[in-house]
Amino acid sequence: MKKKFLFLMSFLLLFTSVYANGKKKMTLVINNIVFERDFIVKNDRIHIPLRLVSENLGADVNWNADEGKVEI
């Protein structure tokens, strides 16, 4: 019984693939410009780069290092 269990486990480990670092791509279209990016999902929400979206909609984006704030 023990040999059968070990044989079955070793067989499963040989033919099983696990991909823990699978990257997901997102296609974002702004003003008919297509951006292919990796995205981050946290708490069932998709996070996209604020600078990318803001600048392509015509806004100026500046980082204020003294206050630690983004100015759009």
Rosetta silent file (secondary structure, phi, psi, omega in degrees, C-alpha in Angstrom):
SEQUENCE: MKKKFLFLMSFLLLFTSVYANGKKKMTLVINNIVFERDFIVKNDRIHIPLRLVSENLGADVNWNADEGKVEI
SCORE:     score description
SCORE:     0.000 S_00000001
   1 L     0.000  -43.020 -178.659    0.000    0.000    0.000 S_00000001
   2 H   -66.357  -38.596  179.606    2.796    2.382    0.919 S_00000001
   3 H   -67.009  -38.479  178.564    4.680    1.638   -2.324 S_00000001
   4 H   -64.433  -40.933  178.930    1.571    2.291   -4.408 S_00000001
   5 H   -64.240  -45.641  178.970    1.053    5.631   -2.682 S_00000001
   6 H   -64.243  -40.304  177.954    4.667    6.690   -3.237 S_00000001
   7 H   -62.912  -44.677  179.895    4.531    5.606   -6.884 S_00000001
   8 H   -63.180  -43.452  179.619    1.312    7.573   -7.433 S_00000001
   9 H   -65.170  -43.025 -179.924    2.723   10.694   -5.755 S_00000001
  10 H   -66.950  -36.973  177.403    5.974   10.562   -7.718 S_00000001
  11 H   -63.779  -44.052  179.791    4.032   10.067  -10.963 S_00000001
  12 H   -65.004  -38.839 -179.586    1.838   13.093  -10.230 S_00000001
  13 H   -68.867  -30.937  179.628    4.841   15.269   -9.365 S_00000001
  14 H   -69.468  -34.112 -173.535    6.601   14.382  -12.599 S_00000001
  15 L  -112.060   20.584  178.957    3.732   15.451  -14.827 S_00000001
  16 L  -113.682  131.561  177.474    2.334   18.398  -12.907 S_00000001
  17 L  -115.273  136.746  178.198    3.290   21.978  -13.716 S_00000001
  18 L  -126.230  126.758  178.232    2.658   24.900  -11.415 S_00000001
  19 L  -114.747   98.555 -177.593    3.095   28.494  -12.528 S_00000001
  20 L   -82.914  -20.725 -175.540    3.038   30.735   -9.472 S_00000001
  21 L  -112.032   47.822  179.216    4.303   33.826  -11.278 S_00000001
  22 L   -74.966  127.315 -179.937    1.824   34.052  -14.133 S_00000001
  23 L   -94.844  142.913  178.243    1.609   37.580  -15.500 S_00000001
  24 L  -112.558  137.157  179.674   -1.641   38.983  -16.767 S_00000001
  25 E  -102.910  148.463  176.323   -1.757   41.602  -19.484 S_00000001
  26 E  -125.702  140.117  174.453   -4.288   44.373  -19.794 S_00000001
  27 E  -104.642  121.169 -179.412   -5.110   46.344  -22.913 S_00000001
  28 E  -117.190  125.900 -179.399   -5.912   49.980  -22.193 S_00000001
  29 E  -114.504  119.163  178.698   -7.142   52.213  -25.024 S_00000001
  30 E  -128.867  122.144  179.818   -6.967   56.005  -24.503 S_00000001
  31 L    50.919   45.735  179.114   -7.656   58.379  -27.403 S_00000001
  32 L    63.089   19.400  173.680   -7.206   55.522  -29.901 S_00000001
  33 E  -107.644  128.682 -175.809   -3.748   54.697  -28.468 S_00000001
  34 E   -99.801  129.343  177.223   -3.368   51.084  -27.311 S_00000001
  35 E  -119.185  125.985  175.068   -1.257   50.261  -24.242 S_00000001
  36 E  -104.001  115.920 -176.891   -0.384   46.656  -23.312 S_00000001
  37 E  -137.027  156.396  167.157    0.619   46.498  -19.648 S_00000001
  38 E   -75.025  146.728  178.444    0.860   44.089  -16.753 S_00000001
  39 L  -124.841  161.340 -179.034   -1.749   44.884  -14.183 S_00000001
  40 E  -115.174  132.514  176.517   -2.084   44.460  -10.442 S_00000001
  41 E  -112.679  119.417  176.139   -5.234   43.168   -8.786 S_00000001
  42 E  -131.807  131.309  178.650   -5.720   44.052   -5.121 S_00000001
  43 L    52.424   44.118  178.515   -8.973   43.626   -3.220 S_00000001
  44 L    60.656   27.594  176.203  -10.813   42.697   -6.446 S_00000001
  45 E  -126.853  142.794  178.626   -9.774   45.998   -8.089 S_00000001
  46 E   -93.765  125.806  179.450   -7.521   46.530  -11.085 S_00000001
  47 E   -98.307  127.588  178.074   -4.826   49.173  -10.540 S_00000001
  48 L  -119.739  156.216 -177.928   -3.664   51.118  -13.588 S_00000001
  49 L   -67.937  122.219 -179.350   -0.893   53.753  -13.813 S_00000001
  50 H   -64.415  -41.232 -179.102   -2.303   57.208  -13.016 S_00000001
  51 H   -61.832  -43.757 -179.360    0.437   59.015  -14.952 S_00000001
  52 H   -58.425  -48.076 -177.981   -0.250   56.982  -18.108 S_00000001
  53 H   -69.034  -47.093 -175.632   -3.957   57.755  -18.085 S_00000001
  54 H   -63.492  -47.584 -178.103   -3.647   61.404  -17.035 S_00000001
  55 H   -65.618  -34.668  179.277   -0.954   62.395  -19.535 S_00000001
  56 H   -78.331  -10.152  172.264   -2.776   60.723  -22.427 S_00000001
  57 L   -98.116    4.703  174.267   -5.922   62.647  -21.549 S_00000001
  58 L    98.461    6.561 -178.917   -3.957   65.932  -21.768 S_00000001
  59 L   -90.490  153.143  172.784   -3.149   66.583  -18.097 S_00000001
  60 L   -93.611  133.233 -178.621    0.228   67.595  -16.677 S_00000001
  61 L  -119.172  125.541  179.715    1.477   65.296  -13.913 S_00000001
  62 E  -131.065  143.091  177.061    4.131   66.447  -11.434 S_00000001
  63 E  -100.415  121.109  177.519    5.608   64.787   -8.365 S_00000001
  64 E   -96.750   99.127 -174.959    6.062   67.114   -5.377 S_00000001
  65 L   -69.557  -31.278 -179.253    8.824   65.382   -3.393 S_00000001
  66 L   -63.385  -42.155 -178.411    8.718   67.866   -0.494 S_00000001
  67 L   -96.929  -11.086 -177.705    5.084   67.111    0.308 S_00000001
  68 L    68.128   38.433 -176.693    5.039   63.560   -1.115 S_00000001
  69 E  -127.936  156.476  174.073    2.085   64.375   -3.373 S_00000001
  70 E  -101.651  132.461  177.364    1.186   64.063   -7.032 S_00000001
  71 E  -110.832  123.797  179.587   -0.130   67.191   -8.730 S_00000001
  72 L  -115.829    0.000    0.000   -2.366   66.724  -11.782 S_00000001
